[in-house]
């Protein structure tokens, strides 16, 4: 891992992901988590303040970046939640099958290299009847915005830690064996190429 990836990028990602519109999105969906929770892309711990303490027993925070885990540590230490880090990529989830009640993924599917493998792993660890809760930015509905997303995705990904601005989030989720039960989407304030948001809930198809 380079100095940029370990020391600089975590601060830039934290600044971008803690913008007020993103925080308002977290406020909508994080309180829906319950039971034993696997959070994919724990980052700097921005979701921690929004968990419902009356509903959540434990949070497994999967975060492969040492820099992000280091940045999150102060928030974890100050939290009254039981949080345990998993320092592996999103494609590698070292939990038993049918072991968590909720998988929460916020602004992370854009970055995971093999999203299908990661989502299949999320499906594997969910208990029967468990819920995938998601909030992601991705492919915009407007053709002119899409053109710029496709055009700038490669250089953007190189400087933004592998983030892709043009992923079709609902398609990725459904192709991995989920049925989306709540599907909401809109532009949130900010640069349009980066601010078309998808959020909702999904269940594993049986």
JOKA-V495951 format. One record per backbone hydrogen bond with DSSP energy under -0.5 kcal/mol. CO is the residue of the C=O (numbers start at 1). NH is the residue of the N-H. If there is no record, write none. Layout:
# JOKA-V495951
co:CO nh:NH
co:CO nh:NH
This chain:
# JOKA-V495951
co:2 nh:6
co:3 nh:7
co:3 nh:8
co:4 nh:8
co:4 nh:9
co:8 nh:11
co:8 nh:12
co:9 nh:13
co:10 nh:14
co:11 nh:15
co:12 nh:16
co:13 nh:17
co:14 nh:18
co:16 nh:19
co:19 nh:22
co:19 nh:23
co:20 nh:24
co:21 nh:25
co:22 nh:26
co:23 nh:27
co:24 nh:28
co:25 nh:28
co:25 nh:29
co:26 nh:30
co:29 nh:32
co:30 nh:33
co:35 nh:37
co:35 nh:57
co:35 nh:58
co:36 nh:101
co:36 nh:102
co:37 nh:39
co:37 nh:60
co:38 nh:40
co:38 nh:104
co:39 nh:41
co:39 nh:62
co:40 nh:106
co:42 nh:45
co:45 nh:48
co:47 nh:50
co:47 nh:51
co:48 nh:51
co:51 nh:53
co:52 nh:55
co:52 nh:56
co:55 nh:35
co:58 nh:37
co:59 nh:61
co:59 nh:84
co:60 nh:39
co:60 nh:62
co:61 nh:63
co:61 nh:86
co:62 nh:41
co:62 nh:42
co:64 nh:66
co:65 nh:69
co:66 nh:70
co:67 nh:71
co:68 nh:72
co:69 nh:73
co:72 nh:75
co:72 nh:76
co:73 nh:77
co:74 nh:78
co:75 nh:79
co:76 nh:79
co:81 nh:83
co:82 nh:59
co:84 nh:61
co:86 nh:63
co:86 nh:88
co:89 nh:92
co:91 nh:93
co:92 nh:94
co:93 nh:95
co:96 nh:99
co:100 nh:127
co:101 nh:131
co:102 nh:38
co:103 nh:133
co:104 nh:40
co:105 nh:135
co:108 nh:111
co:108 nh:112
co:110 nh:164
co:113 nh:115
co:114 nh:118
co:115 nh:119
co:116 nh:120
co:117 nh:121
co:118 nh:122
co:119 nh:123
co:120 nh:124
co:121 nh:125
co:122 nh:126
co:124 nh:98
co:125 nh:99
co:125 nh:100
co:127 nh:130
co:131 nh:103
co:131 nh:133
co:132 nh:202
co:133 nh:105
co:134 nh:200
co:135 nh:107
co:136 nh:198
co:142 nh:146
co:143 nh:147
co:144 nh:148
co:145 nh:149
co:146 nh:150
co:147 nh:151
co:148 nh:152
co:149 nh:153
co:152 nh:156
co:153 nh:157
co:154 nh:158
co:155 nh:159
co:156 nh:160
co:157 nh:162
co:160 nh:163
co:167 nh:139
co:167 nh:169
co:168 nh:172
co:169 nh:173
co:170 nh:174
co:171 nh:175
co:172 nh:176
co:173 nh:178
co:174 nh:177
co:177 nh:205
co:178 nh:180
co:179 nh:181
co:179 nh:203
co:182 nh:201
co:184 nh:199
co:186 nh:197
co:191 nh:194
co:191 nh:195
co:192 nh:195
co:195 nh:188
co:195 nh:197
co:196 nh:138
co:197 nh:186
co:198 nh:136
co:199 nh:184
co:200 nh:134
co:201 nh:181
co:201 nh:182
co:202 nh:132
co:203 nh:179
